Amino acid sequence: MIRQRARLVKWVRRSFFLPWATGCRLFDELTDNRARRGRRHTVESVVTMVLLALCMGKFSLMRMEGACQEMGSVVRRMCGVVGRISDNTFGRILARLRWQELQLRLWWQVRAFRERKQLEHDCLPIPTLALDGKTAASGTKKMSRFAKRQVHKDKDDSGEVTETRTYYTLHLMRAVLTSCRQKLCVWQHPVRSKANEITGAKTMLRQLFKLDKGMHLFQLVTFDAMMMGYPLTLMISKAGRHWLSVLKDNQPDLLAAAQNWYRPMPDDIAEYTSGRVKEHHFRKVYRIWRTGHMAGWVTREHTWTHLQQVWCVEVIRYVRADNGRGKKAKLVEHDRTVRYCATSLPVGQFTAAQCLELVLSHWAIEDDCFNAVDVMWEEDTHKHFTTGEATLNLSFLRMMAYNLVQMKRRKKEKTKTWDGKSVWETWDTAFSLFLVTLQQYYPAQIVIQERMLQTNN
């Protein structure tokens, strides 16, 4: 057991090195704005300690200080952490860091995983990136220069305003790889207070296109209906990538054309019908139809030359009508929902079943990433910092810690439970494993045999 923990520490230490630059660490050359007399701890060691503390489930500055004090001496030497770091030091350095540098290092981390052959696109037929926005912080005090001021009015039963409250929200755009089972966060970009998600998505994609010129990490971009627009889709197509989005009322001409083309009936035969999928107390069945006859569709405003296909996805929900369980349960239809999707993927490249997987995969950014960050990492519940850009900088380090723990949690396939369900390792188990591993005392014999203090990456 102690040897397994020693190898996990070596794996964590190896993740701090960049495989394309021999001897260079992930946090090297971060800008240090402190005076010379106040540099007892280097910026690299402090930021590394913040990342390790987040992996151990320590989310406040006081808990980070305690985790630093309890860390083993061998682990300190391996990760470059010298001495005990106080919570004030954590706060001051987080407030002064440049968020653009941490943004680039988030990309470096994922790129390093790919170059070490640790990242595989094993969930979808094409490397896919999902875009979505998220409110990372909210409070009565402004926590970032990107925070947006909002006013909420409380009204009584008669509709009269009884109280007016002012608060600030920090909105971030995130890009998550949905084609790999780890669901890693590739990029994060703050949305300006007077801008919207579409502007943030354009800025983020321009930077990602420059960084991933070889299209190794993503070739398809998925997003929700709010970002579905002609300028964004045209920019993606000109970059040599494909896009996939849901059609709603913000594109009325395309939606009306799709509704007129598809009129699915209960007895219609779909190209592909999925099996029953359990979700809460419902059982869902998905049906999909595809057509390429709307390619290059002309609307009142634009000619969609980069539009290749329009898909129709019908969701049928069933509920249990008796006390039977499993295959013996009697199911009755509860409701039907029809959604329309537009994409630039060419006709015939994928089967109908694969196209349905691409449509459903977009919500992994909510289920796997955003939900875990809110519930397990307490992103939207803990007290936020109001000094400098500490809240924004901590969100970048939180996503890097999320990636690191996800690589460990989903290194192997799902395990079977006693009732036959396939589940991943829980977050609490992963946090406890990192906590015990990083605070473990390693004897000299283990250190020598496992070569824990060797500096090669």
LINURQUI-V973556 format. One record per residue. N is the residue number from 1. RES is the residue in one letter. PSI is psi as a letter, one per 20 degrees, with the letter a starting at -180 (NA if undefined). NEAR is the number of other ideal C-beta (glycine too) atoms within 10 Angstrom. D_CENTER is the distance of its C-alpha to the mean C-alpha in Angstrom with 2 decimals. Layout:
N_RES_PSI_NEAR_D_CENTER / N_RES_PSI_NEAR_D_CENTER
//
This chain:
1_M_g_7_31.54 / 2_I_h_13_31.94 / 3_R_h_11_31.66 / 4_Q_h_9_28.32 / 5_R_h_20_27.06 / 6_A_h_23_28.60 / 7_R_h_13_26.81 / 8_L_h_17_23.44 / 9_V_g_21_24.35 / 10_K_h_16_25.30 / 11_W_g_15_21.97 / 12_V_g_21_20.19 / 13_R_h_21_22.81 / 14_R_h_14_22.38 / 15_S_i_20_18.67 / 16_F_i_22_20.02 / 17_F_q_18_22.21 / 18_L_o_18_21.66 / 19_P_h_14_23.30 / 20_W_i_9_24.52 / 21_A_o_12_26.30 / 22_T_p_9_28.61 / 23_G_i_10_28.71 / 24_C_p_15_26.02 / 25_R_r_16_23.37 / 26_L_h_19_19.86 / 27_F_j_24_21.07 / 28_D_q_15_24.50 / 29_E_k_10_26.03 / 30_L_q_17_24.01 / 31_T_p_10_26.26 / 32_D_o_16_28.38 / 33_N_j_12_30.09 / 34_R_q_14_32.14 / 35_A_q_7_35.89 / 36_R_h_6_37.40 / 37_R_i_6_39.01 / 38_G_j_10_35.82 / 39_R_m_10_33.91 / 40_R_g_13_34.50 / 41_H_p_20_30.98 / 42_T_q_17_29.20 / 43_V_h_20_25.91 / 44_E_g_19_24.45 / 45_S_h_20_25.58 / 46_V_g_24_24.33 / 47_V_h_24_20.78 / 48_T_g_20_20.80 / 49_M_h_26_22.09 / 50_V_g_27_19.42 / 51_L_g_21_16.73 / 52_L_h_24_18.95 / 53_A_h_27_19.65 / 54_L_h_24_16.06 / 55_C_h_23_15.87 / 56_M_i_24_19.09 / 57_G_k_20_17.92 / 58_K_o_21_19.91 / 59_F_i_18_18.27 / 60_S_r_14_21.47 / 61_L_h_22_23.62 / 62_M_h_11_26.54 / 63_R_h_14_24.73 / 64_M_h_24_23.46 / 65_E_g_20_27.14 / 66_G_h_15_28.22 / 67_A_h_22_25.79 / 68_C_h_25_27.12 / 69_Q_h_12_30.64 / 70_E_i_12_30.23 / 71_M_q_21_28.58 / 72_G_q_15_30.92 / 73_S_h_9_33.00 / 74_V_g_19_32.08 / 75_V_h_22_28.33 / 76_R_g_17_29.13 / 77_R_h_14_31.02 / 78_M_h_23_28.44 / 79_C_i_21_25.61 / 80_G_k_15_27.99 / 81_V_p_20_28.07 / 82_V_p_13_31.66 / 83_G_r_11_33.07 / 84_R_p_15_31.70 / 85_I_p_23_29.40 / 86_S_r_17_30.02 / 87_D_h_15_27.65 / 88_N_h_10_29.35 / 89_T_g_20_28.51 / 90_F_g_25_24.81 / 91_G_g_17_24.95 / 92_R_g_17_27.08 / 93_I_h_24_25.08 / 94_L_h_23_21.70 / 95_A_h_18_23.53 / 96_R_i_17_24.98 / 97_L_q_26_22.21 / 98_R_o_13_21.29 / 99_W_h_18_17.70 / 100_Q_h_11_18.08 / 101_E_h_16_18.86 / 102_L_h_23_15.80 / 103_Q_g_19_13.69 / 104_L_h_15_15.61 / 105_R_h_19_15.32 / 106_L_h_21_11.55 / 107_W_g_18_12.42 / 108_W_h_17_15.40 / 109_Q_g_22_13.68 / 110_V_h_23_11.81 / 111_R_h_19_15.11 / 112_A_h_22_17.11 / 113_F_g_21_15.48 / 114_R_g_18_16.39 / 115_E_h_13_19.83 / 116_R_j_13_20.59 / 117_K_k_7_20.09 / 118_Q_i_14_17.55 / 119_L_p_22_14.92 / 120_E_q_12_16.20 / 121_H_n_19_15.33 / 122_D_j_10_17.00 / 123_C_h_16_15.52 / 124_L_q_19_16.46 / 125_P_i_16_19.55 / 126_I_q_16_17.91 / 127_P_p_18_14.96 / 128_T_p_26_12.48 / 129_L_p_23_9.72 / 130_A_p_27_8.36 / 131_L_p_26_8.74 / 132_D_q_22_8.87 / 133_G_q_21_10.19 / 134_K_q_21_10.13 / 135_T_o_14_13.06 / 136_A_h_28_12.32 / 137_A_q_23_16.04 / 138_S_q_16_19.33 / 139_G_r_16_22.87 / 140_T_i_10_26.46 / 141_K_q_10_26.35 / 142_K_p_16_24.65 / 143_M_i_24_21.95 / 144_S_q_26_21.18 / 145_R_i_12_23.00 / 146_F_i_23_20.12 / 147_A_q_24_20.54 / 148_K_p_18_22.10 / 149_R_p_10_25.27 / 150_Q_q_12_25.70 / 151_V_p_8_28.79 / 152_H_p_9_28.98 / 153_K_p_10_32.40 / 154_D_p_10_33.54 / 155_K_q_10_36.20 / 156_D_a_9_38.83 / 157_D_h_5_40.13 / 158_S_i_6_42.35 / 159_G_j_6_39.57 / 160_E_q_9_40.72 / 161_V_p_9_38.36 / 162_T_h_9_38.87 / 163_E_q_9_36.30 / 164_T_p_9_34.07 / 165_R_p_10_31.05 / 166_T_p_9_29.14 / 167_Y_r_15_25.62 / 168_Y_q_20_22.85 / 169_T_p_18_19.16 / 170_L_o_25_16.54 / 171_H_p_22_14.25 / 172_L_q_23_11.22 / 173_M_p_23_9.75 / 174_R_q_23_6.25 / 175_A_p_28_6.04 / 176_V_p_28_4.18 / 177_L_o_28_7.26 / 178_T_i_28_8.59 / 179_S_i_25_11.97 / 180_C_q_24_11.62 / 181_R_i_22_11.87 / 182_Q_h_24_9.66 / 183_K_l_22_6.36 / 184_L_q_27_5.65 / 185_C_o_24_3.98 / 186_V_h_23_7.34 / 187_W_q_23_8.40 / 188_Q_p_24_8.80 / 189_H_p_22_12.07 / 190_P_q_23_14.22 / 191_V_p_24_16.11 / 192_R_q_14_19.82 / 193_S_h_17_21.80 / 194_K_j_7_23.96 / 195_A_a_15_21.44 / 196_N_a_13_19.09 / 197_E_h_20_15.77 / 198_I_g_18_17.75 / 199_T_g_14_19.06 / 200_G_h_22_15.76 / 201_A_h_25_14.42 / 202_K_g_17_17.67 / 203_T_g_16_17.55 / 204_M_g_21_14.09 / 205_L_h_24_15.18 / 206_R_g_11_18.52 / 207_Q_h_15_17.19 / 208_L_h_21_14.99 / 209_F_h_17_18.10 / 210_K_h_9_20.17 / 211_L_h_14_18.07 / 212_D_m_22_17.61 / 213_K_h_9_21.19 / 214_G_i_6_21.75 / 215_M_l_13_18.91 / 216_H_h_13_17.97 / 217_L_h_24_14.18 / 218_F_q_23_14.12 / 219_Q_i_17_17.06 / 220_L_p_24_15.83 / 221_V_p_25_13.73 / 222_T_q_28_13.08 / 223_F_r_27_13.00 / 224_D_a_18_14.81 / 225_A_h_18_18.49 / 226_M_h_16_18.44 / 227_M_j_24_17.44 / 228_M_o_22_19.84 / 229_G_r_18_22.63 / 230_Y_g_16_25.08 / 231_P_g_10_24.28 / 232_L_g_20_20.55 / 233_T_h_24_21.29 / 234_L_h_16_24.29 / 235_M_h_19_22.46 / 236_I_g_22_20.05 / 237_S_h_17_23.16 / 238_K_h_10_25.14 / 239_A_j_18_22.60 / 240_G_j_10_23.26 / 241_R_r_20_20.01 / 242_H_r_23_19.79 / 243_W_q_25_18.12 / 244_L_p_26_17.81 / 245_S_r_24_17.87 / 246_V_q_21_19.63 / 247_L_p_23_23.01 / 248_K_a_15_24.08 / 249_D_i_8_26.71 / 250_N_i_12_25.43 / 251_Q_m_23_26.79 / 252_P_h_12_30.01 / 253_D_g_15_31.95 / 254_L_h_22_29.48 / 255_L_g_19_28.83 / 256_A_h_13_32.60 / 257_A_g_18_33.28 / 258_A_h_22_30.78 / 259_Q_h_13_32.30 / 260_N_h_8_35.76 / 261_W_g_14_34.96 / 262_Y_p_18_33.37 / 263_R_m_9_35.16 / 264_P_p_15_34.08 / 265_M_r_6_36.57 / 266_P_h_9_36.38 / 267_D_j_5_38.70 / 268_D_q_12_37.06 / 269_I_o_7_36.03 / 270_A_r_18_32.44 / 271_E_h_16_31.38 / 272_Y_p_15_29.18 / 273_T_p_15_28.96 / 274_S_r_17_26.51 / 275_G_r_8_27.61 / 276_R_p_14_27.21 / 277_V_p_12_23.78 / 278_K_p_9_23.88 / 279_E_o_9_21.81 / 280_H_c_7_23.33 / 281_H_j_9_27.03 / 282_F_q_17_26.64 / 283_R_p_18_26.92 / 284_K_q_17_25.33 / 285_V_p_18_26.69 / 286_Y_p_21_25.16 / 287_R_q_22_27.52 / 288_I_p_21_26.89 / 289_W_q_19_29.30 / 290_R_q_23_28.97 / 291_T_q_15_31.20 / 292_G_j_14_31.63 / 293_H_i_9_34.52 / 294_M_j_16_32.46 / 295_A_p_16_31.56 / 296_G_k_11_32.51 / 297_W_q_17_33.00 / 298_V_p_11_34.90 / 299_T_a_14_34.14 / 300_R_h_6_36.03 / 301_E_h_9_33.86 / 302_H_r_17_32.43 / 303_T_o_11_33.06 / 304_W_m_22_29.89 / 305_T_h_13_30.96 / 306_H_j_18_27.48 / 307_L_p_21_27.08 / 308_Q_h_19_27.95 / 309_Q_q_21_27.24 / 310_V_p_24_26.79 / 311_W_q_25_25.74 / 312_C_p_23_26.73 / 313_V_p_22_24.80 / 314_E_p_20_26.71 / 315_V_p_17_25.43 / 316_I_p_19_28.31 / 317_R_p_17_27.94 / 318_Y_q_17_30.60 / 319_V_q_14_31.76 / 320_R_p_14_34.10 / 321_A_i_10_37.70 / 322_D_a_10_39.34 / 323_N_j_8_38.84 / 324_G_q_11_38.29 / 325_R_q_8_35.29 / 326_G_c_5_33.53 / 327_K_i_6_35.51 / 328_K_i_8_38.41 / 329_A_p_14_36.60 / 330_K_p_11_37.90 / 331_L_q_16_35.23 / 332_V_q_9_35.96 / 333_E_p_11_33.98 / 334_H_g_13_32.28 / 335_D_r_10_30.94 / 336_R_p_13_29.67 / 337_T_p_10_26.97 / 338_V_p_14_26.91 / 339_R_q_17_24.09 / 340_Y_p_21_24.59 / 341_C_q_24_22.23 / 342_A_q_24_23.11 / 343_T_q_22_22.13 / 344_S_j_22_23.58 / 345_L_p_21_23.56 / 346_P_q_12_27.25 / 347_V_p_12_29.33 / 348_G_i_9_29.86 / 349_Q_h_13_27.02 / 350_F_q_17_25.35 / 351_T_r_13_26.88 / 352_A_h_16_26.41 / 353_A_g_14_24.58 / 354_Q_h_14_22.05 / 355_C_h_23_21.65 / 356_L_h_23_20.99 / 357_E_h_19_18.23 / 358_L_h_23_16.59 / 359_V_g_19_17.01 / 360_L_h_15_15.66 / 361_S_h_19_12.61 / 362_H_h_21_10.97 / 363_W_i_15_10.62 / 364_A_h_21_8.44 / 365_I_h_25_5.44 / 366_E_g_14_7.83 / 367_D_g_10_9.47 / 368_D_h_21_7.41 / 369_C_f_24_4.34 / 370_F_g_21_6.32 / 371_N_g_11_9.48 / 372_A_h_17_9.26 / 373_V_h_20_8.60 / 374_D_g_15_11.48 / 375_V_g_12_13.74 / 376_M_h_17_13.70 / 377_W_i_21_12.72 / 378_E_l_13_14.78 / 379_E_h_23_12.92 / 380_D_j_15_15.00 / 381_T_h_10_18.14 / 382_H_r_12_19.29 / 383_K_p_11_21.71 / 384_H_q_22_20.38 / 385_F_q_22_22.23 / 386_T_j_17_24.39 / 387_T_p_12_25.70 / 388_G_b_20_24.55 / 389_E_k_23_20.85 / 390_A_g_22_20.17 / 391_T_g_23_17.57 / 392_L_g_27_15.60 / 393_N_h_24_16.16 / 394_L_h_26_15.19 / 395_S_h_26_11.74 / 396_F_g_24_11.27 / 397_L_h_21_12.85 / 398_R_g_21_10.85 / 399_M_h_28_7.57 / 400_M_h_27_10.14 / 401_A_h_21_11.56 / 402_Y_g_25_8.55 / 403_N_g_23_8.52 / 404_L_g_23_12.27 / 405_V_h_24_12.67 / 406_Q_h_22_10.57 / 407_M_h_20_12.88 / 408_K_g_19_15.75 / 409_R_g_18_14.96 / 410_R_k_18_14.52 / 411_K_h_12_17.07 / 412_K_r_10_19.49 / 413_E_r_10_19.63 / 414_K_q_12_19.66 / 415_T_q_10_22.79 / 416_K_p_10_25.37 / 417_T_r_9_26.47 / 418_W_h_5_30.05 / 419_D_j_5_29.62 / 420_G_j_6_28.11 / 421_K_q_10_24.46 / 422_S_p_9_21.76 / 423_V_q_9_19.25 / 424_W_r_16_16.90 / 425_E_p_16_17.90 / 426_T_q_11_17.29 / 427_W_h_17_15.34 / 428_D_h_10_18.77 / 429_T_g_11_20.26 / 430_A_g_21_17.74 / 431_F_g_18_18.30 / 432_S_h_13_22.02 / 433_L_g_19_22.08 / 434_F_h_25_20.69 / 435_L_g_19_23.07 / 436_V_h_13_26.08 / 437_T_g_23_25.44 / 438_L_i_23_25.14 / 439_Q_j_15_28.09 / 440_Q_q_18_30.25 / 441_Y_p_10_33.64 / 442_Y_o_20_34.20 / 443_P_r_11_37.90 / 444_A_h_8_39.35 / 445_Q_g_8_40.00 / 446_I_g_16_36.32 / 447_V_g_15_35.34 / 448_I_g_10_37.96 / 449_Q_h_11_37.44 / 450_E_i_17_33.65 / 451_R_l_10_33.98 / 452_M_h_18_31.45 / 453_L_j_12_32.80 / 454_Q_q_10_32.90 / 455_T_i_8_31.09 / 456_N_q_8_30.32 / 457_N_NA_17_26.73
//
